[in-house]
């Protein structure tokens, strides 16, 4: 009798263990940022700037607009069947890598320049835009070369290519490091800095809309590329975006089309799409 009771208890324990393991495995959540997790949530979290017109910005009505935004909406439409199934995560330049690393965003589309140093921390998608550094200043005191900045104060966004470029190559330039892009313009407008260094595409657009300012340095350093980024190791989402860029979007001439609708009117008349757009992820 005791043996029978013991055997029965052992069976219950074993059965409980099996059920427990089964429940544990079935309840295992998908990795953050994975396609499974995104589909389960019903939204994709995309990191974006709110003040980077015409590339990514928040309009007066609260909606997000711009070149990068159109790409994000298309990715959401392909992945989730609806371009509105996005949670926009507003970031400053220095936030982009940490927000991916700490799973606050699945995908970063915040005018993100590809560099070797950044590629140690995140995985970049294929590029979709060309860019160089530029410097904007007041018409009355134009900055036409880096030598004009010696001993003067230049505004840069913390953690950007402009920050690293001037820190490395021009130690005689005093850097005013600020977070938001709009703060860089304000530093220039209020004379806290004689110039503001950022992506040339961004500055050319801003100077066209703001009388009294000029991009005296239109290209500085190497020609760089803008791309999306995911958390390092998230190959599934990375491959999905890359396949979309080099496949369906390339076939549709997608980036040239959204250049016409989001960027063209913001640049000088002599600018062309081919100076800015990278189609199909193909660099020159």
N, C-alpha and C positions, 0 to 999 in steps of 0.2 A: 504493500500500500504506500509506504513512504517513498519507494522507488518510483511509483506511478506519479505521485504528487510532485516529486523532484523533477521527473521528466517533463511533466506538464508545465511547471514553472520555467524550466529551461527553454521550452518551445515558445512560451510567451515572451521571454527575454529576447530570444533570437528574432522572433517575428517583430517585436518592437524595434529592434536594431535595424532590421531591413526597412521597415516603414519609415523610421527616422532618417535613414540615409537617403531613401527615395524622396522624402519630403524636402530634405536639405538640398538635393541636387535639382529638384524641380523648381525650387524657390530661388535658385541662383540668378541674380540679376545680371543683365547684359552690361558689358564694360561701357563706362561713360564715353560718349563720343562715337560709339560703334553705330553702324547703320541700324542694327536691331534696336538699340536703345533709343535712337532718334525716332524710328518708326513707332516704337511703343509709346514714346512721349507725345507723338503727333506734331512735334515742332523741332526745328533745327535751330540751335543757338549760334548766332553769327555775330562776331565782334566787329564793331564798326565805329568810325568817327562820327561825331555829330556836327563838326565844324570844318569840314574839309571839302567845301564846294569847289568844283562841281563833281567831285569824285564820290564823296559820301558825306551827306549832311542831313540834318533834321530841319524840315521846312516849318514855316510858321504854324501850319495846321497840325504839326506833330508827326507827320509822315516822313519816312526816310526816302531820300532821292539821290540819284547820281549813278555814275558809271559802275562803281563797285556794287552798289545796291541792286542794279539790274542783274548783275551776275548772281548775287545771292538769291534773288527772287526766282531766277531760272533754275538754280540748283534745287531750291525747295519744290518747285513745280515738278521737276523730273523725279525727285526722290519721294515726295509726299503727295504729289498730285494737285498741289495748290500753292501758288507763289506767296500766299499770305501766311502759310504755316511756318512763320519765322519768329523767334524771340530775338529782337535786336539787342545786343549787349554793347552799350556805349563805353568806349575806352579812350584813354589818352595814349600817346605814343609809347610811353614806358610800360604801359599795362599789357601790351600785346602778348609777349612771351609768358609772363606770369599767369595771365588769364587762361591760356591754353594748358599750361602745366598743372594748374589747380582745378581744372575741369569746370571753369566758369563759362567757357565757350567751346563749341565743337569745331568751329571753323572761323578763321580770322580773315576778314576782307577789309582791312583798314589801311589802304594805301601802303602796303607792307613791302619795303624794298628788300630784295634777296641779298644777303651777304654770307660769306663763309662763316663768320662768327655766329650769326643767328642760326645758321643751319646746324650748329652743334646742339641747339636747344629745341628746335622745332623742325618739322618736315614741311618743306615748301611744295606747293603744287607747281604745275607748269605756269610760266608767266603769261600775263595778258596785257602788259603795258611796258613801254620804255620810259626811262626817266634819267635825268642827271640832276646834280645839285645846281641851284640858282641862288642869287642874292638880290633882294629887293631893297631899295632905298628911296629917299625923297629926291625929287627932281632938282631941288636947289643944292643938294649935297650928294651927288651920285657916287656910288661905289662901283667902279668899273673893273677893278682887279683886287685880288686878295691883299696886295701891297697897300692899297688905300685903307685897309682896316687896321694896320699896325698901330698899336697903342689905343685903339678905339674899342667900343663895346658892340658886340654882335649878338643878337638874340638867336638862340637855337632851341629846339625842343629836346629835352632830355632823352637820351637813348636812341636818337635818330642817326642817320648816316651823316648829316650835317655836323652833329655833335662830335662824332668820332673823327670825321675828316679834319675839322679845324683843330681839335685837340691834338691830333697827331702831327699835322703838317704846319700849323701856324700858331706856335706857342705865344707869339707876341700879341695875338688878338685876345682881348678880354671877352670871355663868353658869359652871357647872361642866359642861364639855363632855366627854361620854363616848361610847364607841363602841356597845357592846351595850345593848339595851333592859334586860336584867336588871341591868346596872350602874347604871342610873338608879334602879331600885327599891332597890338596895343602898345607894346614896348617901343615899336618903331614910331607910331603915331604920336606918342607922348614924349619922345626923345630920350627914353631910357636906354635906347640903343640906336646906333646910326644906321643899322641895317638888320634884316632878318634873313637867315639862310634856311631854305627848305627845298623840297622838290621843285624843279624849274616849272613843271606843268602847273603846279598849284599856284606859284607866284605869278606866272604870266596871266593866269586867269584873274587873280585878285587885282593886279595892277591895271588890267583893262577896265575893271569895274570901279576903281578908285583913282580919281584924277589926282595928279600931283606926285605919283610914285612911278618908278621905273625899275625894270629888272636889268640892272647894269651888267651883271654877270649872268649870262643865259645858260652856260654850261661850264661845269667845274668838276674835275676829277673824271672818273670813268663813267661810261654809259652803263646804267644799271637797269634792273627789271623789277617790276611789281608783280607779286604773286599772292595767292592765298596761302594759308598755313594751317596745319593741324598739329595736335599733340604728337610729339615724337613717338614713333612706333605705331601710330594709328594708320596702318597701311590700307585698311579696308576703305575708309573714307577718302584717303589720299588718292587711291587708285580710281575710285568712283568719280571724283572731280576731274582727275586727269583724263580719264576715258571720255568724259563729257566734253572737255575742252578740245581735245584732239580729234574727236569724232563728230557728233551731231552739231556742236557749235561751230566748228570749222566749216563743215559742209554748208551751214546757213550763213556764213560770213557774219556771225553774231556780233563780234566785237566792233567791226566797222559800222554795223547798223546802230549799235547803241552809242558809238562815238557821235554819230549824226544827231541823235536825239538828246544826248546828255552833255556832250563836251564842245561840239563844233562852235556854237555861238559864244562860248566863253573865251576863245583864243583869238589871237590876232588873225587878220584876214589871210595872211600868207602861211598860216599853219595848215598842215594836212594830216589826215588820219594816219598815214603810214609813218609819220614822225613820232607817233604816240602809241598806236595800236600794235599789239602782238596777236596775230590770229593763229589759232591751232597750237599755241605753245611753241611755235618755231622761231628761234632767235637767229639773228644774222651772224 
